[in-house]
Amino acid sequence: MLRALVEAAEHFRQEGKFPPTGYKPKVPKWIVNLEKDGPHLEGPYTKKELRAFLAPDRQRSGTPSKTNLKPYLLFDDARYALGKAESGKEKEAELVHEGFLALLEEAYHETRLKELAQLLVFLKSPAVEQIREQVNPKDLVLFRVEGKDLAENKAIQFFWAKHLARELTAENKAQCAVCGQEGPVLRILPREVVVLGQKCQVVSFNKNAFTSFGKTQTENFPICPVCGSNVADALDYLARTERHHRTLIYDSKTGGLENQLAVFWLNEETEFSYEGQVYDAASLLSLLLDKVDTQIGPSAPSAELSQLNNLLSIPWIARESALNIDQSRFYLAVLSANKARLVVREWLEISVEKLKENLRVFLYRQKIVGPWGEKPQVFSIPIILDSLEDGDPNLTRSLLRMAYAGARPRVGILGAILNRFRNPKVLQNSRVLHPLMALLKLVLTYNNEEVETMEKLSTTCNEPAYLCGRLFAVLEEAQQRAANFKLNTTLVDRFYGTASTAPASVFGNLLRLSTLAHLPKVGREVNIMVEEILSRLDETGGFPRTLNLSQQAEFALGFYHQRAFFRATKGKGKTNESDQDQGGETDEQQI
């Protein structure tokens, strides 16, 4: 993963998408501009009023002291930049301001830039007091000299990279674990990475066993300054750039390991065109990570998951070269933050050619008719995770591996889905139920030839569990029709759990009740369905005594299909008419 990040950093930097080494975008609250007629204070600014400036940055933590002074060059808060003290912390402000001045003097001696000399003269003059009075200690301050942003100067950027390397490298030399070169290695990484609002170390150790042979801090994982900077810069860029990250799970109340961020990229950023439209390959391949439809590229149309199937079945050829995108590599990492430590939940590296096929299969196998008979749909991973309401991070990992790596479904997925069905409200909530059933169908029909026939009601499936699920939906429909659809609670709310796990124990009573109270009032169609399903169950040995997890899933599928069929025929005019025709008319003819 670290090697891939180093390569990505070099690629992004060549494309001009990357800040210089040791730099980070920041928005100042104040700008001190040194003009010929004197210093001018501009501001205060907000993030909405002013663009972000590329500014020197480094990791900074702990209480400032003579051995822990880490000023930022040219762009820092007013304590460092102007010596503005917080109440009761005058000595600390004096100390950090001296460190800021010492860094400026070091930069001047190495670069000999006259603008730095002008800035030093101003900061040591009485004129600084007037500026200091107008700002607060924690306000970010940027210095300009005659309108020039000194941080953009190539000599300043080169100095800052060397300065960080001198301060952060260890005394001992070693072989870099990433590039393999022998030389100085980092004692401390140059910067942290922000993951879902938490600052994290890319590499860290939390046990004494990792400090063997006298090695401390990052020396236990030797990494050279160039690779260390590239890894931190690449992860920070990916985590900040909307095009390269998606939040899979986030709960501000927990703020820990449960929250998960996906970052992704291609080793070759390319676009391709299809039927006159331009698509960004990386954004298309990450569409399964979106909670809503997204724009694919700056000028591309909105591509729904249902449309993605068409794009996955054609060759992707880059517009501006003869490169076959299928031979490119796609990288995906899922990250969490745990008390300032970076946790890598998942790491995938796969060719685009293989990835396209895996995504196509994942989408194809989850297609299922809607709860009201709408045409079959597919869902993204975050939507499925939301419907599961399960904090187990292994579920996220399993779904990602199924979609992107073509892995087999994890056994626990069926249990998580079926647990949701124990809540009667879930069976009535179309927004939650549809993605749950899509996942259930995907897992149940994995490597099964029946994947297409199980998109909607199957009148030829003779699996006892599926037939029991169908019968349960038919009995519910009879109850609803007998009451003219005025019931708020049906037999499903009371008996779904038992019917789906131990059919033989409950269906006898349900049939007797329905025969006496409901079926005589609902006409010939429903009665024929009951007789037909019971006849097929008799041929297979009658009601099963118990159902295992897979059979419970078949029960749920049969129940869902049959209920969707009834709703499609009943609900014409209430929802989209063409959807209802597609979801119910063919099956009605078969019945």
ZILIN-V391675 format. One record per residue. N is the residue number from 1. RES is the residue in one letter. SS is DSSP state (H for helix, E for strand, C for the rest). NEAR is the number of other ideal C-beta (glycine too) atoms within 8 Angstrom. Layout:
# ZILIN-V391675
n=N res=RES ss=SS near=NEAR
n=N res=RES ss=SS near=NEAR
This chain:
# ZILIN-V391675
n=1 res=M ss=C near=7
n=2 res=L ss=H near=10
n=3 res=R ss=H near=8
n=4 res=A ss=H near=10
n=5 res=L ss=H near=12
n=6 res=V ss=H near=14
n=7 res=E ss=H near=9
n=8 res=A ss=H near=13
n=9 res=A ss=H near=15
n=10 res=E ss=H near=9
n=11 res=H ss=H near=10
n=12 res=F ss=H near=11
n=13 res=R ss=H near=9
n=14 res=Q ss=H near=6
n=15 res=E ss=C near=8
n=16 res=G ss=C near=5
n=17 res=K ss=C near=6
n=18 res=F ss=C near=10
n=19 res=P ss=C near=8
n=20 res=P ss=C near=9
n=21 res=T ss=C near=10
n=22 res=G ss=C near=12
n=23 res=Y ss=E near=12
n=24 res=K ss=E near=9
n=25 res=P ss=E near=9
n=26 res=K ss=E near=11
n=27 res=V ss=C near=12
n=28 res=P ss=C near=13
n=29 res=K ss=C near=11
n=30 res=W ss=E near=16
n=31 res=I ss=E near=12
n=32 res=V ss=E near=13
n=33 res=N ss=E near=12
n=34 res=L ss=E near=12
n=35 res=E ss=E near=9
n=36 res=K ss=C near=4
n=37 res=D ss=C near=3
n=38 res=G ss=E near=7
n=39 res=P ss=E near=11
n=40 res=H ss=E near=7
n=41 res=L ss=E near=11
n=42 res=E ss=E near=8
n=43 res=G ss=E near=8
n=44 res=P ss=C near=6
n=45 res=Y ss=C near=12
n=46 res=T ss=C near=8
n=47 res=K ss=C near=7
n=48 res=K ss=C near=3
n=49 res=E ss=C near=5
n=50 res=L ss=C near=8
n=51 res=R ss=C near=4
n=52 res=A ss=C near=8
n=53 res=F ss=E near=12
n=54 res=L ss=E near=11
n=55 res=A ss=E near=13
n=56 res=P ss=E near=12
n=57 res=D ss=C near=9
n=58 res=R ss=C near=10
n=59 res=Q ss=C near=9
n=60 res=R ss=C near=5
n=61 res=S ss=C near=3
n=62 res=G ss=C near=4
n=63 res=T ss=C near=4
n=64 res=P ss=C near=10
n=65 res=S ss=E near=7
n=66 res=K ss=C near=5
n=67 res=T ss=C near=4
n=68 res=N ss=E near=8
n=69 res=L ss=C near=10
n=70 res=K ss=C near=9
n=71 res=P ss=C near=10
n=72 res=Y ss=C near=12
n=73 res=L ss=C near=13
n=74 res=L ss=C near=13
n=75 res=F ss=E near=15
n=76 res=D ss=E near=12
n=77 res=D ss=E near=10
n=78 res=A ss=H near=15
n=79 res=R ss=H near=16
n=80 res=Y ss=H near=12
n=81 res=A ss=H near=11
n=82 res=L ss=H near=13
n=83 res=G ss=C near=10
n=84 res=K ss=C near=11
n=85 res=A ss=C near=11
n=86 res=E ss=C near=9
n=87 res=S ss=C near=4
n=88 res=G ss=C near=4
n=89 res=K ss=C near=8
n=90 res=E ss=H near=7
n=91 res=K ss=H near=6
n=92 res=E ss=H near=11
n=93 res=A ss=H near=14
n=94 res=E ss=H near=10
n=95 res=L ss=H near=12
n=96 res=V ss=H near=14
n=97 res=H ss=H near=13
n=98 res=E ss=H near=8
n=99 res=G ss=H near=13
n=100 res=F ss=H near=12
n=101 res=L ss=H near=11
n=102 res=A ss=H near=8
n=103 res=L ss=H near=11
n=104 res=L ss=H near=14
n=105 res=E ss=H near=9
n=106 res=E ss=H near=9
n=107 res=A ss=H near=15
n=108 res=Y ss=H near=12
n=109 res=H ss=H near=7
n=110 res=E ss=H near=8
n=111 res=T ss=H near=11
n=112 res=R ss=C near=6
n=113 res=L ss=C near=12
n=114 res=K ss=H near=6
n=115 res=E ss=H near=11
n=116 res=L ss=H near=12
n=117 res=A ss=H near=9
n=118 res=Q ss=H near=10
n=119 res=L ss=H near=14
n=120 res=L ss=H near=12
n=121 res=V ss=H near=8
n=122 res=F ss=H near=11
n=123 res=L ss=H near=10
n=124 res=K ss=C near=7
n=125 res=S ss=C near=7
n=126 res=P ss=C near=4
n=127 res=A ss=C near=9
n=128 res=V ss=H near=13
n=129 res=E ss=H near=7
n=130 res=Q ss=H near=7
n=131 res=I ss=H near=12
n=132 res=R ss=H near=11
n=133 res=E ss=C near=6
n=134 res=Q ss=C near=7
n=135 res=V ss=C near=14
n=136 res=N ss=C near=6
n=137 res=P ss=C near=11
n=138 res=K ss=C near=7
n=139 res=D ss=C near=12
n=140 res=L ss=E near=11
n=141 res=V ss=E near=16
n=142 res=L ss=E near=14
n=143 res=F ss=E near=12
n=144 res=R ss=E near=12
n=145 res=V ss=E near=11
n=146 res=E ss=C near=9
n=147 res=G ss=C near=6
n=148 res=K ss=E near=9
n=149 res=D ss=E near=7
n=150 res=L ss=H near=14
n=151 res=A ss=H near=15
n=152 res=E ss=H near=8
n=153 res=N ss=C near=11
n=154 res=K ss=H near=5
n=155 res=A ss=H near=8
n=156 res=I ss=H near=16
n=157 res=Q ss=H near=13
n=158 res=F ss=H near=8
n=159 res=F ss=H near=12
n=160 res=W ss=H near=15
n=161 res=A ss=H near=12
n=162 res=K ss=H near=9
n=163 res=H ss=H near=12
n=164 res=L ss=H near=14
n=165 res=A ss=H near=10
n=166 res=R ss=H near=7
n=167 res=E ss=H near=6
n=168 res=L ss=H near=12
n=169 res=T ss=E near=10
n=170 res=A ss=E near=10
n=171 res=E ss=E near=2
n=172 res=N ss=E near=6
n=173 res=K ss=E near=6
n=174 res=A ss=E near=8
n=175 res=Q ss=E near=7
n=176 res=C ss=C near=14
n=177 res=A ss=C near=7
n=178 res=V ss=C near=11
n=179 res=C ss=C near=9
n=180 res=G ss=C near=5
n=181 res=Q ss=C near=7
n=182 res=E ss=E near=6
n=183 res=G ss=E near=7
n=184 res=P ss=E near=8
n=185 res=V ss=E near=16
n=186 res=L ss=E near=13
n=187 res=R ss=C near=10
n=188 res=I ss=C near=8
n=189 res=L ss=C near=14
n=190 res=P ss=C near=13
n=191 res=R ss=C near=13
n=192 res=E ss=C near=11
n=193 res=V ss=E near=13
n=194 res=V ss=E near=11
n=195 res=V ss=E near=12
n=196 res=L ss=C near=11
n=197 res=G ss=C near=6
n=198 res=Q ss=E near=9
n=199 res=K ss=E near=6
n=200 res=C ss=E near=12
n=201 res=Q ss=E near=10
n=202 res=V ss=C near=11
n=203 res=V ss=C near=9
n=204 res=S ss=C near=8
n=205 res=F ss=C near=9
n=206 res=N ss=C near=5
n=207 res=K ss=C near=5
n=208 res=N ss=H near=4
n=209 res=A ss=H near=5
n=210 res=F ss=H near=8
n=211 res=T ss=H near=9
n=212 res=S ss=H near=7
n=213 res=F ss=H near=3
n=214 res=G ss=H near=5
n=215 res=K ss=C near=7
n=216 res=T ss=C near=7
n=217 res=Q ss=H near=8
n=218 res=T ss=H near=14
n=219 res=E ss=H near=12
n=220 res=N ss=H near=11
n=221 res=F ss=C near=8
n=222 res=P ss=C near=11
n=223 res=I ss=C near=15
n=224 res=C ss=C near=14
n=225 res=P ss=H near=13
n=226 res=V ss=H near=8
n=227 res=C ss=H near=13
n=228 res=G ss=H near=14
n=229 res=S ss=H near=15
n=230 res=N ss=H near=12
n=231 res=V ss=H near=15
n=232 res=A ss=H near=14
n=233 res=D ss=H near=13
n=234 res=A ss=H near=13
n=235 res=L ss=H near=12
n=236 res=D ss=H near=12
n=237 res=Y ss=H near=14
n=238 res=L ss=H near=13
n=239 res=A ss=H near=14
n=240 res=R ss=H near=8
n=241 res=T ss=C near=8
n=242 res=E ss=H near=4
n=243 res=R ss=H near=6
n=244 res=H ss=H near=11
n=245 res=H ss=E near=12
n=246 res=R ss=E near=10
n=247 res=T ss=E near=11
n=248 res=L ss=E near=13
n=249 res=I ss=E near=12
n=250 res=Y ss=C near=8
n=251 res=D ss=C near=8
n=252 res=S ss=C near=5
n=253 res=K ss=C near=4
n=254 res=T ss=C near=7
n=255 res=G ss=C near=9
n=256 res=G ss=C near=9
n=257 res=L ss=C near=7
n=258 res=E ss=C near=10
n=259 res=N ss=C near=14
n=260 res=Q ss=E near=14
n=261 res=L ss=E near=14
n=262 res=A ss=E near=15
n=263 res=V ss=E near=12
n=264 res=F ss=E near=15
n=265 res=W ss=E near=11
n=266 res=L ss=E near=13
n=267 res=N ss=C near=10
n=268 res=E ss=C near=8
n=269 res=E ss=C near=8
n=270 res=T ss=C near=13
n=271 res=E ss=E near=11
n=272 res=F ss=E near=12
n=273 res=S ss=E near=9
n=274 res=Y ss=E near=8
n=275 res=E ss=C near=4
n=276 res=G ss=C near=4
n=277 res=Q ss=E near=8
n=278 res=V ss=E near=10
n=279 res=Y ss=E near=15
n=280 res=D ss=E near=11
n=281 res=A ss=H near=15
n=282 res=A ss=H near=13
n=283 res=S ss=H near=14
n=284 res=L ss=H near=12
n=285 res=L ss=H near=13
n=286 res=S ss=C near=11
n=287 res=L ss=H near=13
n=288 res=L ss=H near=12
n=289 res=L ss=H near=11
n=290 res=D ss=C near=11
n=291 res=K ss=C near=6
n=292 res=V ss=C near=4
n=293 res=D ss=C near=6
n=294 res=T ss=C near=9
n=295 res=Q ss=E near=8
n=296 res=I ss=C near=12
n=297 res=G ss=C near=10
n=298 res=P ss=C near=4
n=299 res=S ss=C near=4
n=300 res=A ss=C near=12
n=301 res=P ss=C near=6
n=302 res=S ss=E near=7
n=303 res=A ss=C near=13
n=304 res=E ss=C near=7
n=305 res=L ss=H near=11
n=306 res=S ss=H near=7
n=307 res=Q ss=H near=8
n=308 res=L ss=H near=13
n=309 res=N ss=H near=10
n=310 res=N ss=H near=7
n=311 res=L ss=H near=12
n=312 res=L ss=H near=11
n=313 res=S ss=C near=6
n=314 res=I ss=C near=7
n=315 res=P ss=C near=5
n=316 res=W ss=C near=12
n=317 res=I ss=E near=9
n=318 res=A ss=C near=13
n=319 res=R ss=C near=9
n=320 res=E ss=C near=5
n=321 res=S ss=C near=6
n=322 res=A ss=C near=5
n=323 res=L ss=C near=10
n=324 res=N ss=E near=9
n=325 res=I ss=H near=13
n=326 res=D ss=H near=10
n=327 res=Q ss=H near=8
n=328 res=S ss=C near=13
n=329 res=R ss=E near=9
n=330 res=F ss=E near=16
n=331 res=Y ss=E near=12
n=332 res=L ss=E near=13
n=333 res=A ss=E near=12
n=334 res=V ss=E near=15
n=335 res=L ss=E near=14
n=336 res=S ss=E near=16
n=337 res=A ss=E near=15
n=338 res=N ss=E near=8
n=339 res=K ss=C near=5
n=340 res=A ss=C near=10
n=341 res=R ss=E near=10
n=342 res=L ss=E near=13
n=343 res=V ss=E near=9
n=344 res=V ss=E near=9
n=345 res=R ss=E near=10
n=346 res=E ss=E near=11
n=347 res=W ss=E near=8
n=348 res=L ss=E near=12
n=349 res=E ss=E near=8
n=350 res=I ss=E near=11
n=351 res=S ss=E near=10
n=352 res=V ss=H near=16
n=353 res=E ss=H near=8
n=354 res=K ss=H near=9
n=355 res=L ss=H near=12
n=356 res=K ss=H near=12
n=357 res=E ss=H near=10
n=358 res=N ss=H near=13
n=359 res=L ss=H near=14
n=360 res=R ss=H near=11
n=361 res=V ss=H near=9
n=362 res=F ss=H near=12
n=363 res=L ss=H near=14
n=364 res=Y ss=H near=9
n=365 res=R ss=H near=11
n=366 res=Q ss=H near=12
n=367 res=K ss=C near=11
n=368 res=I ss=E near=14
n=369 res=V ss=C near=13
n=370 res=G ss=C near=14
n=371 res=P ss=C near=12
n=372 res=W ss=C near=14
n=373 res=G ss=C near=17
n=374 res=E ss=C near=12
n=375 res=K ss=C near=8
n=376 res=P ss=C near=9
n=377 res=Q ss=E near=12
n=378 res=V ss=C near=9
n=379 res=F ss=C near=11
n=380 res=S ss=C near=11
n=381 res=I ss=H near=12
n=382 res=P ss=H near=13
n=383 res=I ss=H near=10
n=384 res=I ss=H near=14
n=385 res=L ss=H near=13
n=386 res=D ss=H near=10
n=387 res=S ss=H near=13
n=388 res=L ss=H near=12
n=389 res=E ss=C near=5
n=390 res=D ss=C near=8
n=391 res=G ss=C near=5
n=392 res=D ss=C near=7
n=393 res=P ss=H near=12
n=394 res=N ss=H near=8
n=395 res=L ss=H near=14
n=396 res=T ss=H near=15
n=397 res=R ss=H near=11
n=398 res=S ss=H near=13
n=399 res=L ss=H near=13
n=400 res=L ss=H near=15
n=401 res=R ss=H near=11
n=402 res=M ss=H near=13
n=403 res=A ss=H near=11
n=404 res=Y ss=H near=14
n=405 res=A ss=H near=10
n=406 res=G ss=C near=8
n=407 res=A ss=C near=7
n=408 res=R ss=C near=5
n=409 res=P ss=C near=11
n=410 res=R ss=C near=8
n=411 res=V ss=C near=6
n=412 res=G ss=H near=10
n=413 res=I ss=H near=13
n=414 res=L ss=H near=15
n=415 res=G ss=H near=9
n=416 res=A ss=H near=12
n=417 res=I ss=H near=15
n=418 res=L ss=H near=13
n=419 res=N ss=H near=8
n=420 res=R ss=H near=13
n=421 res=F ss=H near=12
n=422 res=R ss=C near=7
n=423 res=N ss=C near=7
n=424 res=P ss=H near=8
n=425 res=K ss=H near=6
n=426 res=V ss=H near=11
n=427 res=L ss=H near=10
n=428 res=Q ss=H near=6
n=429 res=N ss=C near=8
n=430 res=S ss=H near=8
n=431 res=R ss=H near=6
n=432 res=V ss=H near=11
n=433 res=L ss=H near=14
n=434 res=H ss=H near=13
n=435 res=P ss=H near=12
n=436 res=L ss=H near=15
n=437 res=M ss=H near=13
n=438 res=A ss=H near=15
n=439 res=L ss=H near=16
n=440 res=L ss=H near=13
n=441 res=K ss=H near=16
n=442 res=L ss=H near=13
n=443 res=V ss=H near=12
n=444 res=L ss=H near=13
n=445 res=T ss=C near=10
n=446 res=Y ss=C near=9
n=447 res=N ss=C near=2
n=448 res=N ss=C near=7
n=449 res=E ss=H near=3
n=450 res=E ss=H near=9
n=451 res=V ss=H near=10
n=452 res=E ss=C near=5
n=453 res=T ss=H near=8
n=454 res=M ss=H near=14
n=455 res=E ss=H near=9
n=456 res=K ss=C near=13
n=457 res=L ss=C near=10
n=458 res=S ss=C near=10
n=459 res=T ss=C near=7
n=460 res=T ss=C near=5
n=461 res=C ss=C near=11
n=462 res=N ss=C near=9
n=463 res=E ss=C near=10
n=464 res=P ss=H near=13
n=465 res=A ss=H near=14
n=466 res=Y ss=H near=14
n=467 res=L ss=H near=15
n=468 res=C ss=H near=18
n=469 res=G ss=H near=18
n=470 res=R ss=H near=14
n=471 res=L ss=H near=13
n=472 res=F ss=H near=19
n=473 res=A ss=H near=15
n=474 res=V ss=H near=13
n=475 res=L ss=H near=14
n=476 res=E ss=H near=12
n=477 res=E ss=H near=13
n=478 res=A ss=H near=14
n=479 res=Q ss=H near=14
n=480 res=Q ss=H near=10
n=481 res=R ss=H near=13
n=482 res=A ss=H near=10
n=483 res=A ss=C near=8
n=484 res=N ss=C near=5
n=485 res=F ss=C near=6
n=486 res=K ss=C near=4
n=487 res=L ss=C near=8
n=488 res=N ss=C near=2
n=489 res=T ss=C near=5
n=490 res=T ss=C near=8
n=491 res=L ss=H near=10
n=492 res=V ss=H near=10
n=493 res=D ss=H near=7
n=494 res=R ss=H near=6
n=495 res=F ss=H near=10
n=496 res=Y ss=H near=14
n=497 res=G ss=H near=7
n=498 res=T ss=H near=9
n=499 res=A ss=H near=14
n=500 res=S ss=H near=16
n=501 res=T ss=H near=8
n=502 res=A ss=C near=10
n=503 res=P ss=H near=15
n=504 res=A ss=H near=10
n=505 res=S ss=H near=7
n=506 res=V ss=C near=11
n=507 res=F ss=H near=13
n=508 res=G ss=H near=8
n=509 res=N ss=H near=7
n=510 res=L ss=H near=13
n=511 res=L ss=H near=10
n=512 res=R ss=H near=8
n=513 res=L ss=H near=9
n=514 res=S ss=H near=13
n=515 res=T ss=H near=9
n=516 res=L ss=H near=7
n=517 res=A ss=H near=7
n=518 res=H ss=C near=14
n=519 res=L ss=H near=10
n=520 res=P ss=H near=6
n=521 res=K ss=H near=6
n=522 res=V ss=C near=12
n=523 res=G ss=C near=6
n=524 res=R ss=H near=5
n=525 res=E ss=H near=8
n=526 res=V ss=H near=13
n=527 res=N ss=H near=10
n=528 res=I ss=H near=8
n=529 res=M ss=H near=10
n=530 res=V ss=H near=15
n=531 res=E ss=H near=8
n=532 res=E ss=H near=8
n=533 res=I ss=H near=12
n=534 res=L ss=H near=9
n=535 res=S ss=H near=8
n=536 res=R ss=H near=10
n=537 res=L ss=H near=14
n=538 res=D ss=H near=8
n=539 res=E ss=H near=7
n=540 res=T ss=C near=10
n=541 res=G ss=C near=7
n=542 res=G ss=C near=7
n=543 res=F ss=C near=10
n=544 res=P ss=C near=12
n=545 res=R ss=C near=7
n=546 res=T ss=C near=6
n=547 res=L ss=C near=13
n=548 res=N ss=C near=6
n=549 res=L ss=H near=8
n=550 res=S ss=H near=8
n=551 res=Q ss=H near=12
n=552 res=Q ss=H near=14
n=553 res=A ss=H near=14
n=554 res=E ss=H near=14
n=555 res=F ss=H near=17
n=556 res=A ss=H near=15
n=557 res=L ss=H near=15
n=558 res=G ss=H near=18
n=559 res=F ss=H near=14
n=560 res=Y ss=H near=14
n=561 res=H ss=H near=16
n=562 res=Q ss=H near=14
n=563 res=R ss=H near=12
n=564 res=A ss=H near=17
n=565 res=F ss=H near=15
n=566 res=F ss=H near=10
n=567 res=R ss=H near=11
n=568 res=A ss=H near=15
n=569 res=T ss=H near=11
n=570 res=K ss=H near=6
n=571 res=G ss=C near=11
n=572 res=K ss=E near=10
n=573 res=G ss=C near=4
n=574 res=K ss=C near=5
n=575 res=T ss=E near=10
n=576 res=N ss=C near=6
n=577 res=E ss=H near=8
n=578 res=S ss=H near=6
n=579 res=D ss=H near=13
n=580 res=Q ss=H near=17
n=581 res=D ss=H near=9
n=582 res=Q ss=H near=10
n=583 res=G ss=H near=15
n=584 res=G ss=H near=13
n=585 res=E ss=H near=9
n=586 res=T ss=H near=8
n=587 res=D ss=H near=11
n=588 res=E ss=H near=9
n=589 res=Q ss=H near=6
n=590 res=Q ss=H near=6
n=591 res=I ss=C near=7
